[in-house]
Amino acid sequence: MTIMLADGRPMPRIGLGTWPMDDRQAHQAVTYALSVGYRLIDTAATYGNERGVGAAVAEAALPREELFITTKLRGSQHGYDATMRGFEESRDRLGLDYVDLYLIHWPLPGHGLYVDTWRAFVHLREQGLVRSIGVSNFTPEQIERLVEATGCLPAVNQVELHPFLAQRELRAWHAGQGIATESWSPLGAGNKLLDEPAVKELATAHGRSPAQIVLRWHVQLGAVPIPKSVNPERMRQNLEVFDFSLSQEEMARLDTLDRGGRTGGHPDTHVEL
Ligand SMILES: NC(=O)c1ccc[n+]([C@@H]2O[C@H](COP(=O)([O-])OP(=O)(O)OC[C@H]3O[C@@H](n4cnc5c(N)ncnc54)[C@H](OP(=O)(O)O)[C@@H]3O)[C@@H](O)[C@H]2O)c1
């Protein structure tokens, strides 16, 4: 099951997040995930587990075109030349000919280099080394600067998104532009979201787990969630969200949980190297 990106490429509707996993954990988790049907795997240079992800992908020996491997550029490698080097390092650790989606991990506006970085991303896509290019943790203003400079729109913006931080305005803006929204910390990163009475009551009503209710909310919003789990039972359960649906009233009930509650940094101020 896929959504279509504005660049014409399909992207799976759900994926596996791999932070925080080391190489060994990522190898084990991704091996299991691929065996039960995950096709989108989310990693990053800063996670330190690209070798583990790459080893699992190689051993699974699935047709390459079925897979959707995402990685992200680390902050200390912003700038045109550093980006080209950073990408080659990631590609080498992953052991892939090409990456399906490459993201600028954070905009780091204080460094003033994300536009030059984006020029390198456009070049990598032209070379066929990356199939789709996107950003993570960018504001609309930051994305507009990329488009003004290069004429090239990111296919994806991966942002913190869960019922405590519903990102209503940002999602609407993405939809207007044709940018896909990908949700990080989709389960609220273990932050009590799954204990909320509204979530638990809907879980009981549907005979599902609280995590499945929240993941279904993402899917119905049209966002692509990337829940992290190292637990086989949870990994399997997190994929099984396409055989039931939430009513408009149930979606609206989950929408009332929005309190602007970030667990991570803000795009304008976060510093990550
Ligand atoms: N772009 C960015 O800046 C950025 C930032 C943060 C994260 N991310 C990406 O987003 C991914 C997901 O975010 P996240 O790891 O912060 O948070 P998350 O996926 O919302 O939550 C992960 C937590 O939920 C638990 N969990 C998973 N499935 C569950 C289930 N069915 N029932 C109960 N608990 C469950 C996991 O524990 P177990 O492992 O024990 O199951 C883990 O403690 C990351 O792995 C990473 O790939 C990106």
The ligand as a Gaussian input file, in Angstrom:
#p B3LYP/6-31G(d) Opt

LIG

0 1
 N       13.418000      13.398000      11.638000
 C       13.633000      13.527000      12.926000
 O       14.134000      14.547000      13.410000
 C       13.232000      12.402000      13.830000
 C       13.202000      12.605000      15.222000
 C       12.827000      11.538000      16.031000
 C       12.480000      10.317000      15.467000
 N       12.538000      10.145000      14.104000
 C       12.179000       8.850000      13.471000
 O       10.878000       8.498000      13.894000
 C       10.899000       7.183000      14.438000
 C        9.804000       6.986000      15.475000
 O        9.903000       7.953000      16.486000
 P       10.208000       7.605000      18.021000
 O       11.019000       6.374000      18.108000
 O       10.735000       8.853000      18.633000
 O        8.777000       7.402000      18.658000
 P        7.512000       6.428000      18.459000
 O        7.665000       5.577000      17.278000
 O        6.327000       7.321000      18.593000
 O        7.547000       5.557000      19.797000
 C        8.491000       4.560000      19.999000
 C        8.209000       3.967000      21.371000
 O        6.935000       3.314000      21.358000
 C        7.093000       1.931000      21.705000
 N        6.144000       1.169000      20.879000
 C        6.238000       0.837000      19.570000
 N        5.157000       0.166000      19.156000
 C        4.343000       0.040000      20.241000
 C        3.090000      -0.577000      20.460000
 N        2.437000      -1.209000      19.481000
 N        2.556000      -0.497000      21.710000
 C        3.188000       0.135000      22.712000
 N        4.382000       0.745000      22.552000
 C        4.960000       0.692000      21.330000
 C        8.546000       1.594000      21.416000
 O        9.029000       0.584000      22.286000
 P        9.571000      -0.872000      21.754000
 O       10.709000      -0.613000      20.815000
 O       10.001000      -1.540000      23.031000
 O        8.397000      -1.550000      21.104000
 C        9.235000       2.934000      21.744000
 O        9.446000       3.042000      23.145000
 C       12.333000       7.044000      14.976000
 O       12.675000       5.711000      15.198000
 C       13.111000       7.699000      13.860000
 O       13.273000       6.790000      12.775000
 C       12.893000      11.169000      13.287000

